Amino acid sequence: MNDPLSDSAWKADGLCYDLSLTPEGHVINESFFGETVEERQLALSFCNTGDGCPIRKRCLRFALESQQLWGVWGGRDESEIRRDLWMNSNGTIGARARWPRCPECKSKNHPLVVSDQRKAEITCTNSECGFSWRSHTTRMGIEESQRSLDQAV
């Protein structure tokens, strides 16, 4: 897996790259970091229209690995990304009472696993999804959730 911060050439393949106006006159680039619900909904719908953006998963992986706490990335808004990173809006690790879920398929039935402890690589166990990314905070959340389950038993 490439370093998400050093390799950004993939962004040029995104449907949102270098867009200025939609047919309705909305500025797409601004809506990805918009303050209103309507602006965020425009960005979210743009990521998921038709067959979707060809780099949507790569964009989501970038957001998770570089801890993008603001904006719409890979078809997910900032609250979803923060939840999946176990972080609050100021970037500190927050306590969660629920098991971490996959940000791609959002499945609770297929738990996340730490596939590489040293690199803090997280992988969804859903065979159809298989999404993976690196996150120390999510790794800590998985480990904490597992400890809570072990103590309850």
Backbone bond lengths (Angstrom), bond angles and torsions (degrees), N, CA, C in turn:
res aa  C-N    CA-C-N  psi(-1)  N-CA   C-N-CA  omega(-1)  CA-C   N-CA-C  phi
1 M - - - 1.443 - - 1.527 108.20 -
2 N 1.317 117.38 135.84 1.454 122.11 -178.66 1.521 111.51 -76.99
3 D 1.324 115.69 157.23 1.443 121.43 173.70 1.528 107.64 -68.43
4 P 1.337 118.60 119.69 1.465 120.09 -173.42 1.526 113.61 -66.20
5 L 1.318 117.44 -24.76 1.454 119.00 -176.54 1.520 113.04 -86.45
6 S 1.327 117.43 -24.99 1.459 119.22 -177.94 1.528 112.65 -91.15
7 D 1.313 117.39 -22.65 1.459 121.02 -178.25 1.524 109.16 -111.83
8 S 1.321 117.31 105.76 1.459 119.67 179.71 1.522 112.30 -122.75
9 A 1.334 117.62 12.05 1.468 120.96 180.00 1.524 111.43 -63.75
10 W 1.313 118.23 -26.57 1.459 122.46 -179.39 1.523 111.88 -61.18
11 K 1.333 118.08 -26.67 1.461 121.37 -177.07 1.531 112.18 -60.06
12 A 1.323 117.30 -30.87 1.469 121.12 -178.72 1.524 112.22 -65.11
13 D 1.345 117.96 -18.72 1.463 121.52 179.01 1.526 112.67 -86.73
14 G 1.323 117.63 -3.89 1.457 121.74 -178.88 1.518 112.16 -75.02
15 L 1.327 115.51 146.41 1.460 120.14 177.90 1.525 111.72 -65.08
16 C 1.316 117.29 -24.52 1.464 120.70 -178.14 1.523 112.56 -87.25
17 Y 1.318 117.48 -7.29 1.459 120.63 -176.79 1.525 110.69 -68.54
18 D 1.293 116.58 126.89 1.464 123.39 175.59 1.529 113.23 61.50
19 L 1.313 116.48 35.69 1.464 120.18 174.26 1.515 109.08 -96.65
20 S 1.282 115.99 143.24 1.458 117.73 176.57 1.522 111.40 -113.91
21 L 1.325 118.28 -58.03 1.463 119.93 -175.37 1.521 112.56 -128.94
22 T 1.316 115.34 143.41 1.458 121.64 171.90 1.526 107.45 -85.85
23 P 1.321 118.26 170.29 1.468 120.01 176.13 1.533 112.44 -57.78
24 E 1.341 116.98 -27.46 1.462 120.20 179.58 1.522 112.07 -82.45
25 G 1.341 118.49 -3.79 1.451 121.81 179.10 1.519 114.62 90.71
26 H 1.334 117.67 8.99 1.456 120.63 178.37 1.528 109.59 -81.73
27 V 1.311 116.41 143.51 1.460 120.73 175.79 1.519 107.45 -87.34
28 I 1.335 116.51 111.01 1.464 121.51 -175.30 1.523 111.71 -62.42
29 N 1.325 117.86 -51.36 1.461 120.07 -174.50 1.516 112.33 -55.32
30 E 1.318 117.79 -38.43 1.460 120.71 179.67 1.524 111.60 -70.50
31 S 1.310 118.35 -30.01 1.458 120.24 -177.11 1.531 112.16 -70.30
32 F 1.314 118.39 -22.20 1.462 120.57 178.52 1.525 111.61 -69.07
33 F 1.318 116.87 -18.68 1.457 121.57 176.66 1.527 109.96 -126.44
34 G 1.322 116.50 26.72 1.453 122.33 -177.44 1.516 112.56 -69.33
35 E 1.306 115.13 157.63 1.454 121.01 -179.29 1.523 112.85 -93.87
36 T 1.324 116.82 -19.65 1.464 118.97 -177.84 1.524 110.67 -97.08
37 V 1.318 114.24 158.25 1.466 120.80 178.11 1.526 109.80 -62.37
38 E 1.311 117.05 -38.70 1.463 121.21 -178.76 1.530 111.27 -62.17
39 E 1.332 116.61 -42.09 1.461 119.97 179.13 1.522 111.07 -64.33
40 R 1.326 116.67 -43.98 1.466 119.73 178.82 1.518 111.53 -65.20
41 Q 1.332 116.94 -38.54 1.465 120.15 177.98 1.525 111.06 -63.46
42 L 1.329 117.10 -37.46 1.464 120.94 176.42 1.528 110.09 -61.40
43 A 1.326 116.75 -45.63 1.466 120.62 179.46 1.524 111.00 -65.15
44 L 1.331 117.25 -44.39 1.468 120.85 179.57 1.517 111.46 -62.02
45 S 1.331 116.83 -42.32 1.462 119.23 -179.74 1.527 110.51 -67.86
46 F 1.322 117.13 -32.45 1.460 120.64 178.63 1.526 110.58 -65.26
47 C 1.331 117.38 -41.33 1.477 121.42 178.90 1.525 111.95 -62.96
48 N 1.324 116.23 -30.99 1.460 120.42 -171.24 1.522 114.43 -111.90
49 T 1.344 118.88 14.10 1.463 120.27 179.64 1.523 110.67 -74.75
50 G 1.310 115.54 147.31 1.467 120.91 177.04 1.514 111.99 54.44
51 D 1.330 115.12 -126.05 1.464 120.39 177.92 1.516 111.37 -80.26
52 G 1.312 117.00 -3.13 1.459 120.77 -179.43 1.519 111.44 85.00
53 C 1.272 114.34 172.13 1.460 120.81 -179.49 1.536 109.25 -74.88
54 P 1.325 118.24 136.87 1.464 120.10 -177.71 1.527 114.02 -66.31
55 I 1.313 117.57 -17.35 1.470 119.28 -179.87 1.524 112.02 -115.16
56 R 1.320 117.28 20.46 1.466 120.63 -176.72 1.520 112.44 -55.75
57 K 1.326 118.19 -46.36 1.461 120.60 179.97 1.524 111.29 -65.47
58 R 1.323 116.35 -39.79 1.471 120.26 179.27 1.526 110.49 -65.01
59 C 1.324 116.17 -38.31 1.458 122.00 178.37 1.534 110.44 -65.32
60 L 1.326 117.01 -43.42 1.463 120.97 177.66 1.522 110.55 -63.78
61 R 1.327 116.82 -43.17 1.469 120.68 177.77 1.534 110.33 -59.43
62 F 1.342 116.33 -43.19 1.465 120.66 178.06 1.532 110.54 -58.74
63 A 1.336 116.63 -46.04 1.458 120.95 -178.53 1.521 111.67 -61.76
64 L 1.320 116.86 -40.82 1.458 120.73 -179.67 1.529 111.51 -70.33
65 E 1.326 116.27 -44.10 1.458 119.46 -176.22 1.527 113.21 -73.22
66 S 1.319 117.21 -28.90 1.464 119.63 -179.88 1.528 111.50 -103.02
67 Q 1.329 116.43 9.41 1.459 124.71 176.06 1.528 112.60 51.60
68 Q 1.333 114.68 57.93 1.461 120.84 176.35 1.532 108.10 -77.60
69 L 1.315 116.48 106.02 1.455 120.85 -175.05 1.520 113.21 -92.34
70 W 1.331 117.32 -2.64 1.462 121.48 -179.08 1.521 110.18 -130.73
71 G 1.316 116.02 141.73 1.455 120.81 173.20 1.514 114.25 98.02
72 V 1.319 113.74 178.40 1.463 123.03 177.52 1.518 107.83 -101.38
73 W 1.326 116.19 126.70 1.462 122.48 -178.82 1.515 108.45 -136.61
74 G 1.305 117.60 128.17 1.467 121.82 175.23 1.513 114.01 56.54
75 G 1.323 117.31 33.73 1.455 120.53 178.44 1.515 114.54 78.84
76 R 1.326 117.76 14.31 1.467 122.35 177.83 1.520 108.74 -125.73
77 D 1.326 115.91 143.26 1.464 117.64 178.65 1.527 110.23 -90.81
78 E 1.319 115.09 174.29 1.457 120.42 -173.17 1.524 113.54 -61.66
79 S 1.322 118.25 -34.23 1.460 118.76 179.84 1.527 111.12 -67.30
80 E 1.323 116.77 -37.84 1.468 120.07 177.54 1.524 110.98 -67.62
81 I 1.321 116.50 -41.32 1.468 120.02 179.95 1.524 110.28 -65.27
82 R 1.325 117.33 -43.35 1.469 120.21 177.79 1.519 111.07 -61.46
83 R 1.328 116.43 -41.61 1.463 119.98 179.62 1.523 110.45 -60.64
84 D 1.334 115.58 -44.23 1.458 119.46 -177.98 1.520 112.66 -71.46
85 L 1.317 116.96 -24.01 1.469 121.15 176.27 1.525 112.70 -89.74
86 W 1.313 117.48 -6.61 1.457 122.49 -175.62 1.519 110.13 60.76
87 M 1.319 116.75 41.94 1.461 120.45 -179.04 1.519 109.79 -127.39
88 N 1.333 115.40 153.55 1.455 119.11 174.64 1.522 109.54 -98.48
89 S 1.312 117.63 -176.76 1.467 121.04 -171.16 1.521 114.27 -67.08
90 N 1.317 118.05 -18.35 1.465 118.31 177.26 1.525 112.74 -97.73
91 G 1.329 117.28 9.12 1.451 121.73 173.54 1.510 115.81 86.87
92 T 1.325 118.07 9.07 1.460 119.47 177.46 1.525 109.13 -96.30
93 I 1.305 114.99 153.90 1.461 120.51 -178.38 1.517 109.11 -69.95
94 G 1.308 115.45 128.94 1.452 120.67 179.57 1.514 110.94 -107.25
95 A 1.302 116.00 156.06 1.465 120.57 178.35 1.521 108.87 -82.06
96 R 1.299 116.86 136.42 1.459 122.03 177.88 1.527 108.65 -123.72
97 A 1.303 115.30 140.12 1.457 119.80 179.97 1.519 111.73 -94.74
98 R 1.315 117.66 -1.84 1.464 119.46 -177.11 1.525 110.67 -121.20
99 W 1.300 113.80 157.04 1.462 121.70 -178.47 1.528 110.25 -64.79
100 P 1.325 118.06 138.24 1.471 120.36 176.60 1.530 111.00 -60.41
101 R 1.325 115.80 143.65 1.459 121.12 179.89 1.523 109.52 -118.40
102 C 1.308 115.24 164.59 1.456 121.01 177.71 1.526 108.90 -73.26
103 P 1.339 118.66 127.47 1.457 119.77 178.90 1.529 112.94 -71.40
104 E 1.319 117.59 -18.24 1.470 120.96 -179.76 1.530 111.34 -83.61
105 C 1.323 117.31 -58.61 1.475 119.17 -177.07 1.527 112.25 -95.59
106 K 1.326 117.77 -9.86 1.464 124.86 178.56 1.522 112.62 57.36
107 S 1.318 116.66 26.67 1.455 121.08 -176.65 1.527 111.40 -83.31
108 K 1.328 114.81 132.95 1.462 120.39 172.36 1.523 109.98 -95.62
109 N 1.341 116.02 -15.74 1.459 120.77 -177.50 1.525 112.67 -79.91
110 H 1.327 116.54 -19.89 1.458 121.39 178.31 1.525 107.16 -115.20
111 P 1.316 117.33 100.12 1.461 118.77 -173.88 1.527 112.81 -66.82
112 L 1.317 113.80 158.09 1.456 120.74 173.60 1.524 108.07 -83.50
113 V 1.310 115.45 147.80 1.457 120.60 175.98 1.526 108.64 -128.64
114 V 1.314 115.37 153.81 1.456 120.65 173.64 1.523 105.86 -86.97
115 S 1.326 116.76 103.03 1.465 120.69 -174.69 1.520 112.26 -82.35
116 D 1.316 118.06 -21.91 1.467 122.16 176.01 1.521 107.27 -144.08
117 Q 1.313 115.86 102.85 1.469 121.90 -176.01 1.526 111.68 -60.86
118 R 1.320 117.20 -43.50 1.465 121.62 -176.53 1.523 111.94 -62.95
119 K 1.337 117.05 -42.03 1.464 121.76 -179.21 1.524 112.64 -91.44
120 A 1.329 117.30 -2.20 1.471 122.94 -176.88 1.521 110.32 55.87
121 E 1.335 116.34 42.64 1.462 120.60 178.58 1.519 109.70 -86.14
122 I 1.327 114.81 127.87 1.461 122.85 -178.04 1.522 107.87 -107.44
123 T 1.336 117.05 139.16 1.461 121.16 179.84 1.525 109.55 -134.93
124 C 1.323 115.96 139.36 1.460 122.17 174.43 1.529 107.91 -78.97
125 T 1.329 117.03 135.88 1.464 120.44 -178.71 1.526 113.03 -85.13
126 N 1.330 117.86 -0.66 1.452 121.61 175.32 1.535 107.41 -69.94
127 S 1.325 116.83 117.72 1.468 120.51 -175.74 1.531 112.47 -63.51
128 E 1.320 117.59 -27.66 1.458 120.14 178.24 1.522 111.92 -78.20
129 C 1.316 117.52 -23.38 1.462 121.55 -177.06 1.536 110.13 -95.45
130 G 1.323 116.92 -67.83 1.456 121.86 178.70 1.524 114.79 62.85
131 F 1.331 117.65 18.12 1.470 121.74 -178.00 1.521 109.36 -64.81
132 S 1.321 116.44 140.14 1.463 119.91 177.42 1.521 110.33 -141.99
133 W 1.303 114.84 153.60 1.458 122.35 177.95 1.513 108.33 -160.34
134 R 1.319 116.38 171.58 1.471 121.47 179.07 1.516 109.61 -106.14
135 S 1.326 115.93 129.54 1.457 120.22 178.55 1.519 110.12 -160.72
136 H 1.313 115.56 115.50 1.470 119.68 176.27 1.525 110.70 -68.57
137 T 1.334 117.51 -36.42 1.458 119.24 -178.37 1.528 111.50 -68.67
138 T 1.326 117.90 -39.85 1.462 120.05 177.90 1.528 110.14 -68.88
139 R 1.337 116.93 -37.52 1.468 120.17 175.86 1.524 110.12 -58.21
140 M 1.332 116.44 -44.70 1.460 120.16 179.07 1.525 110.67 -64.49
141 G 1.337 117.46 -36.72 1.457 120.86 177.66 1.515 112.54 -65.36
142 I 1.324 116.66 -40.56 1.472 120.79 177.42 1.522 109.86 -63.89
143 E 1.325 116.39 -45.11 1.466 120.29 -179.40 1.531 111.14 -64.32
144 E 1.331 117.28 -40.97 1.465 121.07 179.02 1.526 110.78 -65.92
145 S 1.329 117.07 -42.35 1.466 120.42 178.06 1.522 110.88 -62.80
146 Q 1.330 116.09 -39.74 1.471 119.86 178.69 1.530 111.01 -64.91
147 R 1.351 116.61 -41.19 1.473 119.91 177.13 1.523 110.44 -61.78
148 S 1.328 116.86 -40.86 1.468 120.15 179.82 1.530 110.41 -63.77
149 L 1.335 117.18 -40.47 1.471 120.63 177.75 1.521 110.86 -65.53
150 D 1.330 117.20 -41.29 1.459 121.52 -179.56 1.527 111.31 -64.64
151 Q 1.339 117.22 -38.08 1.466 121.55 -180.00 1.522 111.55 -71.06
152 A 1.334 116.06 -31.19 1.467 120.24 -179.34 1.525 111.69 -72.29
153 V 1.328 116.65 -24.11 1.462 120.83 -176.68 1.471 112.03 -86.39
